Amino acid sequence: MHRLLIIVFCVLCTSVAFGQGEANSLKGVPFKERIVTGGGFGLSFGSYQDFVSVSPQIGYRVTAKLIAGTGVTYRYTNYKVSPSIKLHDYGVNPFLRFTVYKNIFVQTEYEYLNYEFPLASRETLRRNFNSFLAGGGFVQPVGEKLSFYIMALYNFSYTSSVSTYSPYDSPLVIRAGINIGNLGF
């Protein structure tokens, strides 16, 4: 079922993107100027836990409205208990982002995440998670080659089963970050 949703969404995005004609064309734009980079960075320090997250992304502007790209994720969590528990998560997330109207976009992505979580015995358990996420967001240009984005994605692979350890507390995933490159606004 999830694969069917991914295929349908990708076909719809690309057919709408290519159906825009010359207004959506990047004909004559050099390869280097079609590259978009960005991502997110998070820090949290407290008396119980420290958290660091780095999520760089790189994308290619296929058309003026469609970006195809990928990101990688690394998260470090240190629970300050005795003895401390240090966790390392990493993953990759290919995505498609389509600008619907001016600064509003829709996005779909597949995420593979290798996630480590603590057990009651102070040991850790590592699992692989595959998620299909889709949603939308808003991007605000800050300069000619810099923008800020915020998005809300729904994780269609989310399960709240007690027997399944999940890296997400909810099916709703909120993200924010920056983009650097030829933004096309």
N, C-alpha and C positions, 0 to 999 in steps of 0.2 A: 504494500500500500504506500509506504513512504517513497519507494523508488518511483512509483507512478506520479505522486505529487511533485517530486523533483523534476521529472521529465516534462510534465505539463507546464509547470512554472517556467522552466528554462525555455521551452518552445514559445510560450506566450511572450516572454520578455524579449527574446531575440526577434520574433516575427514583428512585434510592435516597433522595436528599435530600428530594424531594417526597413520597415514600412514608412518611415518618416521622410524618405526622399532626400533631396539635396540639403534641406535644413539640418539634417542629422548627420550629414557626411563630414568626414575629416579628410577628404581627398586633398593631398598635397601637404598634410601636416606630417613633419618628420617623426620617425619612430620615437626618438628621445623625448619629444614633447607630448607624446601620448602616455608616457609613464607617470603614474601617480603613486606616491608613497605616503605612509602615515601610520596610524595605529594608536594604541592606548598605553598608558602607564599608570600604575596605581601603587600607592604606599599607605600603610596604616601601621601605627605603632601604639601599643597599649600595655597595660600592666599584665594582661593575660596572654596576648598574642601579638606577633608582628607579622605583617603581610606585605609582600612585594609582587607586583605583576607587571610583566612586559609583554606587549602584543604588537610587534611591528607588522605592517602590511605592505604589499606591493601590488599594483594593479596596472592593467593596460586598458586604455580608453579605446574600445572597439569602434564605437560611434560617439557622437557628441553626447549621447544620453546613456550609453551602456558601458560599464566598467566590469571587466572580468579580472579576478585577482586571487591572491591567497595571502594568508597570514599565518604566523606561528605564535604560539603562546607559551610562556614560561611563568609559573607561579611558585613562590616560596612562602611557606607558612611555618612559623615557629611558635608552638604553644609553650608558654613559660610555666610549665609545671615541673615537678621534680621527679624523675629526670625530664628534661625538656624533650619535646617531640618535634622533629623537623620534617616537613613534608615538601616534596618536589613534584609538580605537575607539569606536563608539557603536551603540546598538541599542534595540529595544523587545521586550517579551515579555508578551503577554496570557496569563493563566493561570486555572485553576480549582483551588481547594483545598477538599477535603472532609474533615471530621473524622470519622474512622472510630470511634474510641473515646477518650473523654476528651481527652488531649493528643496523640494520634497521628493524623496526617493523611496523605492521599495527594494528590499534585498532578500536574497535567499542564499543559504550556505549549508554546507555539510561540515560537521566538525568531528574530528577524531581527537579524543583527549585521553591521555594516559594519566590517571588520577590516583593519588595516594591519600588514604584517610586513616585516622587513628581508630583503634579498637579499644574497648574498655580495659583490656589487659596491657595497655600502653605499647602494644605492638602496632604495626601498620599493615595495611592490606592495599595492594595495588591492583587496579582494574582498568580495562579499556572501555571507553564510552564512545558510541557513535550517535550523533544527533543530527537531525534535520531541523533547521531553524528558518523562519521566514517572518518578515514584518516590514516596517518602514521607519523612516526617520526624516530628520531635517538637517541641512548643512548650511552653515552661515559663513560666507567668505569674510576673511579678516584682512586680506590683501590680494594682490594679483596671483600669488602662488601659495596661499595659505588659507585654510578654512578649519572651522570647528564643526564637529557633527555630534548628534545625539540620536540614538535609535532604540526602538523597542522591538524585540524579536520574540516570537513564540516558538518554544521547543516542542515540536510534534513528537519527539521521541521520549519526552519526559514521562517518568513513572513515579508514583508516590508509594510504591510497594515497600514495606518495611524490610523485606528480604533483599531488596536491591539497593546497594549503596550508590548514591547519585552525587555528582559534583554540583548539582543545582538544587536549591531549596524550593524552587517554584518553576513552572513552565515558562514564566515571563522572564526574559533576559534583557536588562537595560545596559546599554553601552554608550560611552562618550569617548571622543578622541580628536585627533587632528589629522588633516591631510596636507601633504606638501607636494606641489607639482602643478602641471597645467590643468587647472580645474574646469576651464571651459565655461565659466559664468559670465 
